[in-house]
Amino acid sequence: MTSVRTATARRDRTANLPRARLVERVDYTDDLMVIKMEPQGFEFNFKPGQYCTLGLDGIERAYSIASAPHEPFLEIFVELVPDGELTPRMWQMDIGDTMSIRPRAKGIFLMDRTATQHLMLGTVTGVAPFVSIVRDFIHRGHTGHHFYLLEGASYLDELVYDTELASTAAQHSETLTFVPAISRPTEERNAAWTGATGRLNNIVADYVKKFDLNQDDTLIYACGHPGMIESSREIVTATGWRWTEERFWKE
Ligand SMILES: Cc1cc2nc3c(=O)[nH]c(=O)nc-3n(C[C@H](O)[C@H](O)[C@H](O)COP(=O)(O)OP(=O)(O)OC[C@H]3O[C@@H](n4cnc5c(N)ncnc54)[C@H](O)[C@@H]3O)c2cc1C
């Protein structure tokens, strides 16, 4: 009885919410997809780095927005959690299906302009807010800040945004330095990998030195895997670096 009542209460909570329609879906691996959602009949305003709240069958979860505000659709990079409540339902979605969407974006994981050097650590889907921030900054033609983006994943096909970010870094070298890193270089799935290796928490201190960052003018951001965040935070805050983070789940 309890579960029936819970499900009913959830349905009631989202029944009157606006909907967003799935307009594009690209599956990168069995458990990673990028979807584009079109809010139906209203304008969804957000700042780069914020998240939206999407739902199916009354089950709602937070999703960072990878697109920038000037883009027509909300782009979301989603990881399947096989035992999860919502993501297995999202994996069943086809083009044209809709999800509930809370009308207001949330979150304070934004670009902080009190620094001009921004070292960003993102694991797998945790790269999403940084993609939005970088796309928006470049779109607006802003200058005077530099993003150093370290993107980490176990396997090269989980990086997903690496082609875009490498291209942006090549075209806007004064704004973006991009380093993708793979943590399991010896596995067959990574045989083609020639880039950086190691978990972000194990390489962050090296890159702080390599990038020659100025501590008074740098903010370090971390997003995604809570273990990477906790470990990186301990390492860099112990030596005085300013820090901000967004955890996607609790361990
Ligand atoms: C601010 C914020 C932004 C987020 N942005 C994104 C995003 O851009 N993309 C995205 O895919 N997810 C994002 N998440 C996570 C998302 O909200 C859901 O938690 C996730 O999709 C799992 O939902 P679920 O209902 O399938 O699993 P649940 O039923 O909620 O979770 C089942 C269990 O899995 C754990 N878990 C949740 N996510 C993961 C994961 N990725 N890997 C391993 N264990 C996990 C939970 O802690 C829980 O113990 C974000 C979370 C927050 C708080």
The ligand as an ORCA input file, in Angstrom:
! r2SCAN-3c Opt
* xyz 0 1
  C      22.835     19.063     -9.386
  C      22.817     17.712    -10.059
  C      23.055     17.622    -11.415
  C      23.047     16.375    -12.044
  N      23.318     16.310    -13.376
  C      23.364     15.104    -13.984
  C      23.703     15.005    -15.374
  O      23.965     16.015    -16.060
  N      23.721     13.761    -15.935
  C      23.441     12.621    -15.203
  O      23.459     11.517    -15.784
  N      23.126     12.700    -13.891
  C      23.059     13.906    -13.278
  N      22.726     13.984    -11.956
  C      22.298     12.732    -11.272
  C      20.796     12.551    -11.509
  O      20.074     13.544    -10.812
  C      20.301     11.182    -11.032
  O      20.720     10.969     -9.713
  C      20.830     10.032    -11.904
  O      20.414     10.199    -13.261
  C      20.304      8.675    -11.401
  O      18.901      8.710    -11.358
  P      18.082      7.361    -11.185
  O      16.692      7.745    -10.740
  O      18.196      6.498    -12.383
  O      18.818      6.630    -10.005
  P      18.446      6.721     -8.457
  O      17.314      5.806     -8.186
  O      18.259      8.165     -8.079
  O      19.792      6.271     -7.800
  C      20.151      4.938     -7.521
  C      21.506      4.955     -6.816
  O      22.552      5.299     -7.753
  C      23.334      6.398     -7.275
  N      23.712      7.168     -8.476
  C      23.078      8.201     -9.042
  N      23.711      8.610    -10.171
  C      24.768      7.767    -10.309
  C      25.800      7.640    -11.279
  N      25.898      8.464    -12.358
  N      26.712      6.652    -11.121
  C      26.658      5.817    -10.062
  N      25.709      5.878     -9.108
  C      24.774      6.852     -9.238
  C      22.407      7.131     -6.313
  O      23.155      7.836     -5.342
  C      21.613      5.991     -5.696
  O      22.336      5.406     -4.653
  C      22.748     15.209    -11.304
  C      22.498     15.312     -9.933
  C      22.545     16.526     -9.315
  C      22.286     16.610     -7.829
*
